[in-house]
């Protein structure tokens, strides 16, 4: 096997595609050696490395081509183990963890000194979550360290929701992909922290804000774009296909580009566009179900991106429930360039 050696003293597997399997022991072995493994979660697939090993964390950034000012989420197997990595958990956030972990919730908490600066981009809080996927739960329980794991894709591109998505993008750069099937939620986790006594949602995601407010009362939303983000996944241009992605009113966009003889594809919630070939359009949910739409969002964007078209047109979802999180991803995809 030909491998590319890095100054970090670690390796990127450059000539042989990653093994795809469900062998927890094999995945554990690679991670203990400081290598990277793609892991399934209920949200998206993650590119995982030992969160306490600065060299392994640096390899995550290098493999993804991710800017070092964009912090990472660390993953562990239970709420009880979170205390090993953070100084404290404020009561409202502890209530959220008790209610929604394991699940698509990430908490921003004051970190202990053993968390490398590279994980948090030098900030005093670390993003932590307990994922729900049974395979990754077993892997995390078998490890004596947490896993730093951003989405397993080149930085800024569409997040992967199957092992094959990971293989297509990073399969030549990592040794192992833990195959857990298709992701059930399909959107990244909701990120929550506190500022003073106030609970703040920093990133909309797979856990609806309304469910959070049922536990802790009213919250503030600060899910804004930033070139110096306080939490992962907040850069303006993110989750983007390779082709130009245009978000707006399909009733105006479709005839506009038809008149210009531009080949395009269409992404909608449930409507079928008569002027567009069936194979050039995807309805995220024929029933208008936002949960179903969220589950299929990234896979649908990826499928349209692979078509022989010049650009992709999309409409916003209803601004309710998971529709707000889907719209957040659509707007970031459209911000590219």
N, C-alpha and C positions, 0 to 999 in steps of 0.2 A: 504494500500500500504506500503510495506517495503522499506525504503530508507536508504542509507548510508550517514551518516553525516560526514562532513569534518571539519578540524580545521578552515577552511576559514569561517565557519558559513553558508555555502551554501550546496546544496544537489546534489548528483548524483542519478538519478532514477535507482535502481538496480534490481528491481523485476518485473517491468511492462514495456512493450515495448512502445516506443514513439507513441503518436498520430500522424497520418499522415493526413493532411488536408490543407485547403486554408483559414483558419480563421485568418485574419490579427489581429483582436482584441485579440484573444487568444495568438497568437505569441507575440504581444506587451506586454501583461500582464506578460508572463513568463520573457521576457527580462527586464522589469521594476523591477521585483523581484530579478534580479541578476542571473537568470537561463540562460541556453543556448538553442538556437533554431537553427536547420539546415535550411538554406535559399537557394533558387535557384538563380543562376545567369546565364548569358549567357555563362560563361566559365565552371565552375564546381559548385557543391553545397558547401556552406561554413558553418562552425560551428561558429555561431555568438553569441557574448555577448557584453554587454555595454562596449565600448572602454574607457570610462572615469571612470569605476569602477574597481580598481585594483584587487579586489577579483574575479570578474567575469572573468577578463582576466586570472588570475591565474588558474581558473577552466578550461578554454580552454586548457591551457598547460597540466593540469593534465588529462583531459578527452582524449586528443590525445596522451598522453605520448610524448609530443613535447619538445625538449631541449629549455631551456629559452634563449639561445643565438641566436635563430632563430627568427627574428622579425616578426611582424604581419602586415597585411594590414587593414586599417580602411576604412569603406564604409559609404558614405553619399548620400543624394538624389539629390544634385545639386552642380554645380560649385560655386554658390553664398554662400553655406553653408561651403565650404572648408575654407574660411577665418576665421571661428570660431576656427579652430584647428591648423592653420599654421601661421607663421609670415609673409611670403611673397610667391609670386609665380613668379619666373623669367619669363620674357617675352616669351622666346621660349616655356617654359612648359605651360604657359597660352594659347598660340596659339594651342598647342596640345590638351589641355583640351577643348577649344572651338570647335575644329574640331572633336574630337573622343569621348567625353563624352556626354551622357552615353555610355559606351562601354568597351572593353577589354584592357584598358590602365590604368596602375598605375603610379603615379608620386611620386618621393621622394622629400619631401619639408621640410624646417626648421620648426620644431614643436613648438607649444606653450607649456607652462609649465603645462597646464591642462592634457596633454597626459601622462599617467603613463610611467615610465621608462620601465616597463615590456613589453609594446607594441612595443617599439623600440629597445629592448635589450640594453638600456642605450645610444643609439646613438642619435645624435642631429637632424636627419631627420626622418620623419614619412612617411610611404607608404600610399597613399590615392588614392581611386578611386570611381567613380560613376557608379555602375552597371546598365545594361540595362534592366534586367528582370522586367516586369510590376508588378508582385506580390511584389517583393522585393523593387521596387521603391515606391509602396504604403506604405509598412511597414516603410521604412526609412523616408518618409515624415511625418509619424504619430509619430515618435519618436523625443524627444528633445536631443538625443545624437547619436553619430555615433556608428557603430558596427565594432568591431574587428572580422575578420572572415577568418581564414585559411581554407583550404579544410577540408570537414567534413569526415575525415577518420583517422584511427590510423596512427601516424607519420611514414612516409616513404613508406606507402602502396599506391596502385593505387588510384587516385582521383576519387570521385563519380560523376556521371553525371545523376543519377536519384534518386528519393526519396527512392526507394527500395535498392539501393546501400548503402545509408546512414543507413537505417534501419538494414541491414545485419551486419554492422560494429559497429554502435554506438547506435542502437535503444534502448538498455537496459540502456544507460547512460544519455540520454537526454529526456525531457518531450514532445518535439514537433518537427515535421518535416513539414515545409511549402512546399507543393508539387506543383512545377511549371512545371512538365513534364520533358522531356529530355533537356539537355543543348544544345543550338544551336551551340556554338563554340567548346566546348569540350576540349580546352586547357586553362590553366591559363593565366592571363593577361600578357601583355608585360610590363616590369618595366623600367621606364626612369627617369633619374635625370640629374644633371649638376655637372661638376667639372670645376671650373673657368668659362670660357665662352663656354665650350664645352658640347654638349648634349651627354649623355652616355646611352646606352641600357644595363641594368644590367641583365635582364632576357628576353630571347626570349619567345614569347607567341602568343596569338590569334590575335594580331595586327601586320601585316607584317612591317618589318623595312623599306621596300621601301615606304610604305604609310607615315610613319613618316618623311622620308627624303623629301618627296614632300612638306611638310609643313615647316620644319626647316633646310633643307639642309643636308649635310653630317653629320653622327653621328659615334661615336665609339662604339664598342660592347665589353663589359667586362663580358659576361655571363659565367664566369669561376666558377669552384667548389671552395668551401672554408669551412674551419672548423670554421670560424668566419665571417659569411656573412654580407655584407653591406645592403642587401635587402633580402626579403623573397624568399624561394624556391631555394637557391643556394648551398645547401649542396650537396656533391658529390653523395651520395647514396640516391635516392629519387624516388618516383613514381614506386616502385618496387613490382612485384608480390611475392607471397610466394615461388614459385618454382624458381630454378635457371633460369636466363634469359640471353641468349647468343646472342650477336649481331655480325653479320658478313656476310660473303659470303655464301648464302644458297646453291650454287652449290658445295661448299666444305663441309659445315656443315652437310647437309642432308645425303650424302653417308657415312660420317665419323661416325655419330651416328647410322645409319642403320647397318653398319658393326659390331657395338658393341652391337646390339640388344637392344638399349635403346629406350624406349617409349617416344616420344616427340611430341610437337605441333609446328606449324609454323605460324608466323605472317608476311605477305608480303603486299606490296602496291597493286599489281594487278595480280601477277602471280600465277597460280595454279601449285602445285608440284605433278607430277604424282605418285611419290613413297610414298606419304603421304595420309592417309585416308581423304576423304573430311571433315568428322566431326572433324578432328584434325588440320584443317588449316583455317585461316581467311584471306581474301583479304580485305584490308581496303577500297579500291575503285576499282571496276572492270574497271572503266574508267581512273584510274590513277589520279583522281582529289584530290589534296592535301587538299583542304578545306573539302571535304567529309571524307578524311582519318583522319584529325585532329578531326573532330566531333565524329568519332567512335573509336578513339584510346584507351581511357581508358576502355570503355565498352568491347572492344575486348580483351584487355589484361586480364581483369577480367574473361571473359568467358573462355579463354584458361587456366587460372590459376585454374579454377574449374574442369578441365578435369582430368581423371585418367592417367596422364602422369608424367614422371620424370623431364622434363625440357621443356623450351620454346625457340625456335630458331626464330630469327627475322633478317630482313635486314634493312639497312638504306634507307631513302627516298631520292629522288633527292634533292640536296643542293640548293634549290631555294624557295623563298616565305615561306609559312608555313612549307615546308619540313625541313627547318633549326630548327624551334621550335620543330617539331616532333622528329627530330634526337637528340635534346637536352634531351628530355624526355626518349628516348630509351637508350641513353648512361648512364643516371643516373640510370635507371632501371637495366642496366647490371652491374653497379658498386657495387651492393649490395654484401657484403662479399668479 
